Amino acid sequence: MYLADGGGTSSTPPEFGQRKLRVDPSAIPEARKAFEHALSEFDNKIKQAVEDLPTRPWAGDPISSETAKAFNQQTSDAALTALATYRKQLQQVVDQLTKIEEQYRMVEGDNTALWGKHLQG
């Protein structure tokens, strides 16, 4: 399994880039499990961080209020967008691998059935 640069257009910000994943058919189930695990870990670890956003004024004074506001406008929104984009990409990989695995199993099942008929006939 390896990643290669992908082409095409995307609504994804360029700093996150689009990649193509190539997986040997026999490795599809394990690759899917690995991405499902990554997605689960991401959800578990990021939950608290997202709950801590937006940043709140820490001193309760006008200066910390303005600082928190500026931070949230400049950083918090971009961070949440990046996290949402990353999660969406992980989910898309899981969905694609699941679909490919299902298709592969159908084709291989058909091939096995055909070979059995050929060997018996």
Sequence and secondary structure as in RCSB ss.txt:
>XXXX:A:sequence
MYLADGGGTSSTPPEFGQRKLRVDPSAIPEARKAFEHALSEFDNKIKQAVEDLPTRPWAGDPISSETAKAFNQQT
SDAALTALATYRKQLQQVVDQLTKIEEQYRMVEGDNTALWGKHLQG
>XXXX:A:secstr
 EEEE  S  SS GGG  EEEE  GGGHHHHHHHHHHHHHHHHHHHHHHHHT S   SSSSHHHHHHHHHHIIII
IHHHHHHHHHHHHHHHHHHHHHHHHHHHHHHHHHHHHHHHHHHHH 
